[in-house]
Amino acid sequence: MIYPMRICSIVGILVLGIAGCRQSSSAAWNSADPTFIPYPVFHLVVSADNRFAAAQLNEKMEDRNSRDGRATYILDLKTGQHRRFDPDTEFMTFSDHKFVKRGFSISSEPIVVIDGLVTQHSFAIGSHAGGWRNSKSDDLIFETGRIQVGEGFTELSILNPVTGAVHRVPTQQSDSIGFCSVTGNFYTEHNSGADEFDAGGNFIRTIPSPLGLYSSGCNFVVPFGAVFLHGPVTWGIYEANHFNKLVEYPWTDDNSDLHWFQSWNPTQDNLILIRTSLASAAMKTSDVVDVRGMKVIQSWPWPDNPNEPPTVWSGDGMAIATVRDHHIVFDPISH
């Protein structure tokens, strides 16, 4: 069994300085119960093979909202082994059970690739922010031409997470990026619509519409504004071939029904996760919606407290992962 302190000793000072690896308090964890997490979880990412989960949590049990107690752990859901990282470390996952740090603040730290619990690679790409994965090519994309925090980017860098090769792609000023996982093409938003690039970063065309967040099979799409980077807006779901609108979710300041886009299912093209607040209902929900008939097929409570357990897709898209009774659980999606 590899304990966090041993991992630190193996990978050396580099990880101590970059990834913030520390020995965790083993007394609170239970190796005989591998999905157990002793602390409140407020953010969760599950690996593509469902073997590992990265959880942002609060180690101050008496005050779940305290920022002083925040930390991030990667947990092996089969063995219970785990590794602790510095507060507010947020990971994205790719390629079975690899993780890489992403963030919305500008950083000059190297990009560190972690395979399960073990640091595999470290790549210096200069100042960067953000972080996305192209699921077709398995390349990683980071903002490297960022003007300043909150002002978007003018360059993207495509990183091969195996070889470390980097390709710089100049863009119009943008703060959003989307992908089509079928073609590997990616899209950046700007005032005139969206620019389309192939997986290698070659410009293809400008689309006169701000649509770029595609479903896993690229048959459906939502606008960049659905992620509310600049505040709530009216958004909708569209058929991708001709941009026919299937449904619109208006945003108003009164007590009307409200909807927040969460994410598309990673493997099932017709499923989308939406947070819903109905004027007629006391409880807000996280809903799995089948866009073929715009039907809610499953719901989970969505508490108002943002530090309550999250609801996210499992890596294979066949379940919703959440935390219940201090355990990471997978609720199968019913059809």
Rosetta blueprint (number, residue, H / E / L):
1 M L
2 I L
3 Y L
4 P H
5 M H
6 R H
7 I H
8 C H
9 S H
10 I H
11 V H
12 G L
13 I H
14 L H
15 V H
16 L H
17 G H
18 I H
19 A L
20 G L
21 C L
22 R E
23 Q L
24 S L
25 S L
26 S H
27 A H
28 A H
29 W L
30 N L
31 S L
32 A L
33 D L
34 P L
35 T L
36 F E
37 I L
38 P L
39 Y L
40 P L
41 V E
42 F E
43 H E
44 L E
45 V E
46 V E
47 S L
48 A L
49 D L
50 N L
51 R L
52 F E
53 A E
54 A E
55 A E
56 Q E
57 L E
58 N E
59 E L
60 K L
61 M L
62 E L
63 D L
64 R L
65 N L
66 S L
67 R H
68 D H
69 G H
70 R E
71 A E
72 T E
73 Y E
74 I E
75 L E
76 D E
77 L L
78 K L
79 T L
80 G L
81 Q L
82 H E
83 R E
84 R E
85 F E
86 D L
87 P L
88 D L
89 T L
90 E E
91 F E
92 M E
93 T E
94 F E
95 S L
96 D L
97 H L
98 K E
99 F E
100 V E
101 K E
102 R E
103 G E
104 F E
105 S E
106 I E
107 S E
108 S L
109 E L
110 P L
111 I E
112 V E
113 V E
114 I E
115 D E
116 G L
117 L L
118 V E
119 T E
120 Q E
121 H E
122 S E
123 F E
124 A L
125 I L
126 G L
127 S L
128 H E
129 A E
130 G E
131 G E
132 W E
133 R E
134 N L
135 S L
136 K L
137 S L
138 D L
139 D L
140 L E
141 I E
142 F E
143 E E
144 T L
145 G L
146 R E
147 I L
148 Q L
149 V L
150 G L
151 E L
152 G L
153 F E
154 T E
155 E E
156 L E
157 S E
158 I E
159 L E
160 N L
161 P L
162 V L
163 T L
164 G L
165 A L
166 V E
167 H E
168 R E
169 V E
170 P E
171 T E
172 Q E
173 Q E
174 S E
175 D L
176 S L
177 I E
178 G E
179 F E
180 C L
181 S L
182 V L
183 T L
184 G L
185 N L
186 F E
187 Y E
188 T E
189 E E
190 H E
191 N L
192 S L
193 G E
194 A E
195 D E
196 E E
197 F E
198 D L
199 A L
200 G L
201 G L
202 N L
203 F E
204 I E
205 R E
206 T E
207 I E
208 P L
209 S L
210 P L
211 L E
212 G E
213 L E
214 Y E
215 S L
216 S L
217 G L
218 C L
219 N L
220 F E
221 V E
222 V E
223 P E
224 F H
225 G H
226 A H
227 V H
228 F L
229 L L
230 H L
231 G L
232 P L
233 V L
234 T L
235 W E
236 G E
237 I E
238 Y E
239 E E
240 A L
241 N L
242 H L
243 F L
244 N E
245 K E
246 L E
247 V E
248 E E
249 Y E
250 P L
251 W L
252 T L
253 D L
254 D L
255 N L
256 S L
257 D L
258 L E
259 H E
260 W E
261 F E
262 Q E
263 S E
264 W E
265 N L
266 P L
267 T L
268 Q L
269 D L
270 N L
271 L E
272 I E
273 L E
274 I E
275 R E
276 T E
277 S E
278 L L
279 A L
280 S L
281 A L
282 A L
283 M L
284 K L
285 T E
286 S E
287 D E
288 V E
289 V E
290 D E
291 V L
292 R L
293 G L
294 M L
295 K E
296 V E
297 I E
298 Q E
299 S E
300 W E
301 P E
302 W L
303 P L
304 D L
305 N L
306 P L
307 N L
308 E L
309 P L
310 P L
311 T L
312 V E
313 W E
314 S L
315 G L
316 D L
317 G L
318 M L
319 A E
320 I E
321 A E
322 T E
323 V E
324 R E
325 D L
326 H L
327 H E
328 I E
329 V E
330 F E
331 D E
332 P E
333 I L
334 S L
335 H L
